[in-house]
Amino acid sequence: MTRRSSRISQQKSNTARTISHASPTAVTLHANTQPLTSRPMGSTRKRLRTSDGDDEDEDNVSEYRDNDNRGQSRRKKKKTKMPAEFRKVRGKRGLLERLAKDVPLDIIFEIFCYLDSSDLINLALTTRDLRSILMSKASDFVWRSARLNLDDLPPLPKDLSEFQYADFIFGIHCHLCSRKGDLIPTLWSFRTRCCRTCAVDTFPYFLTLKRAQPHDYRDANILPREVIPGIYRKDRKSIAVRHIGHTALTQQLREQYDALKTEEEIDVWISRKWEEQEALREHGRLCNEWYSKMVQDRDDKLFEERKDAILQKLDELGLREEAEIIINSEESYLFLEHDAVNQSKKLTVQAWNKMKSNLAVMLSEHKEIRIAGEHKIVAVRRYETLVELYHQALKDSDFREPYPLVLDVLTDQDFKKLIWNTSCSDVLSRAFLSSQYSQLLPAVLQRWRSAKILELVGIVQRKIPGFTSSDLYLAVTVFGCKGCKIKMHFPEMFYHKCCQGFSANDDLRAEFFRSNYLWDLCKGSCNLSKLFFDRSGSGTVKLVVEACGLDPKTASSQDLYAAEPLIECLTCSARAGSDRLFMGFRGVLKHRCNNGRYTVNSFGEETKDILSCEPSLRGYLKCAHCHREIGNKATGVRQHLENWHELTFENSSEPDITQQSPPDQTLKSMQDHWYWNTRECAYLKYEFSFITGNA
């Protein structure tokens, strides 16, 4: 079969293009003088038997040394199953061998014209037949067409052939040692491509060559100069940038300079060499930039293909949605920079089987964390609404009975189910939460109050075994605080600051509430561990109750508040000399006087003067019907009851002793319609009355 074709002669006219050229350098390279590499001496590779026994089928790739020839042990590769279409094909090159021998040249060239320069470089490294075809003069138009298939590639320099230009850009072997890989960017001024080791060993420092040159052109920037990039190493010493020169090219410049005779010739020569070097540097810069962009675009394309393939595999596992959520979030690096994903390689079955388990675990864990975080955000919003509802309901609550803190309410099992067991995708409106709050609160109050009352009864039963829950309301039942030593009645302790806080017994939901909510809206849960039954305080109150004509066994703290006794501490009055200390009933609980002696309602005509010196700051009363605050004066209480609840009262026969303090009998007459705001009393600082001299 003839291998000639008339199409070859016509190819030149069909592929003619206008090509700009860079300035030539002092060294001219040709395709036949720049072999890619040669087989290293002492190679022990064996020839494989071919179909016809010819030596032309010998593997030409073995002529190029790779990293395995560095003396390192080769890794054993697992045998892969040969596809059916390639079975029973004899020879090391298989189908490529038949392509080079049986297919007409015009068809081969037609096929090669659709390839690019990198493809032709790879083909030239496969068989000797293909290399012979591509290295022939007849294939120049093929290399030119392949180069023109590359968009935006800088034009072919005048001093390089098509093959040399392609090898400088896409070659993978060092021109000096013939080894594969570890190449630095092409040294365009030197017209060579080499590895870092050869570059360091072969080319001297640029400054060393520069100092040896004549002063006329030493600083004229005409000397060939290249840069070996530095390497940054985090774990060990980095490698600095190295500026190198070319000894042979520099020597040629020196010889040309020495041949010049006049200053005018030297100036013209320097100007011409400067233009040549500038053209070389600019062309080399454009080539390196183009190659870097081409590699980056290729890597990006391969990465996108690998990412899409992984997403398709994850779709089969039901994890694609989670991966896409990560990609579209601020934490996209978790997936895109994952070791298994961030690679510019096509996804293979082996690679997927290797990464599948780790990637699935990462995505599953992220999904759990994400859902927990989303639920956390939704839970905080629900908590905010429920806290507002709590404070809104708190204004009209009955404080004659213990009332829980906001944390006690919202960490109850019913509210925890409402907040946490409801899907975060379900939007709970304020109206819905308000309705649920009204429905769940009564049961929550009942459970909480029963538990806390039993806890208080247990505290008193340590001193009084027969104590019952009904005795908590007695005036003589006085509790003390181990922290601040304050005495208090039931239920003041539930609003006392020492009985509010977080403890180790709080559950995780309480800890979440504490760490994710404003502290001023959450004082913790009710903790009665600092309380104790105060026997001495109980004895003092018993004397006051008896002095008011009440029965200690039946008189409640409300009865004693209504009586509003006037009390003097004789112990403090004796210590103060001419000053006397007076107080109301609440003052007895706040007064800190060990073994104090008191006198009650025994001041006769002095009562008016004593009451006139009483501080105006007093706790607010609350209406027993609507639980609103109604001030601290009898006139305000009466006006509220008449206007809001249509109640009528007979006018008192006795006038008010003072505007600051209504007469006792007036408050007593309305005792069933008001009660002391125990919550307000817990936060209100009590002030005592001091009278100088004998009132």
Buried (B, 14 or more C-beta within 10 A) or exposed (E): EEEEBEBBEEBEEEBEEEEEEBBBBBBEBEBEEBBBBEBBEEEEEEEEEBBEEEEBBBBBBBBBBBEEBEEEEEEEEEEEEEEEEEEEEEBBBBEBBEBBBEEBBBEBBBEBBEBBBBBBBBBBBBBBBBBBBBBEEBBBBBBBBBBBBBEEBBBBBBBBBBBBBBBBBBBBBBBBBBBBEEBBBBBBBBBBBBBBBBBBEBBEEBEEBBEEBEEBBBEBEBBBBBEBEEEEEEEEEEBEEBEBBBBEBBEBBBEEBEEBEEEEEBBEBBEEBBEBBEBBBBBBEBBBEBBEEBEEEEEEEBBEBBBEBBBEBBEEBEBBEBBBBBBEEEEEEBBBEBEBBEBBEEBEEEBBEEBBEEBBEBBBEBBEEBEEEEBBEBBBBBBEBBBBBBEEBBEEBEBBBBBBBBBBBBBBEBBBEBBBEBEBEEEBEEEEBBEBBEEBBEEBBEBBBEEBBEBBBEBBEEEBEEBEEEBBBBBBBBBBBEEEEBBBBBBBBBBBEBBBBBEEEBEEBBEBBBEEBEEEBBBBBBBBEBBBBBEEBBEBBBBBBBBBEBEBEEBBBBBBBBBBBBBBBBBBBEEEEEEBBBBBBBBBBBBEBEEBBBBBBEBEEBBEEBBBBBEEEBBBBBBBBEBEBBBBBBEBBBEBBEEEEEEEBEEBEEEBBEEBBBBBEBBEBBBEBBBBBBBBBBEBEBBBBEBEEEB
